[in-house]
Amino acid sequence: RKEVEQDPGPFNVPEGATVAFNCTYSNSASQSFFWYRQDCRKEPKLLMSVYSSGNEDGRFTAQLNRASQYISLLIRDSKLSDSATYLCVVRGAGNNRKLIWGLGTSLAVNP
Amino acid sequence: NAGVTQTPKFQVLKTGQSMTLQCAQDMNHNSMYWYRQDPGMGLRLIYYSASEGTTDKGEVPNGYNVSRLNKREFSLRLESAAPSQTSVYFCASSQGRNYEQYFGPGTRLTVT
């Protein structure tokens, strides 16, 4: 089993749609969780950290379910500019600085 | 405030040539990282430096060396380039208790 697994997609949605991505991780001792976004031929950029209580940033909501070892990202009112690959990222336990990267989920928002 | 910068942006090498990829950050971060990204493989950690003066191997260190020159700069060297090292190379830095990483724009390297 991969350490971080994501559905690769692609997800094709119309503008204004709500879309959700899930990600599962294998190490129950993982400490920190993130969603990054990567545009074609660009560097990954931090979208949001994921906290145990869940968190929201504008149209984006992230949730963490430690019992089931999955993380979700919900995008409401999708914009054309949301088209990108969304990377699920997990950090190990303690002071481990290394991040484990999923392969990403591709999203295309269509007019 | 430039964040993380990398040079060069593009490079073509012949097999056996050497080169150094440069990375610098101006965010006063302690930790720095080198990744490569290949289609279907995701981001793979080559080397990292938890703090100035220390370096450690990541997932795919073979064929690479690194130098943490000072707190700002972390370079990656290919001593004898091979076609298998054709990739996009990203440098990143991190700070803070969650260790969120911030990336440079990448170097696209082709080895022929």
Interface residues (C-beta under 8 A of the other chain):
Chain A: Q31 S32 F34 K42 E43 P44 K45 L46 S49 L87 R91 R97 K98 L99 W101 G102 L103 G104
Chain B: S31 G40 M41 G42 L43 L45 Y48 A50 G58 F90 S94 N98 Y99 E100 Q101 Y102 F103 G104 P105 G106
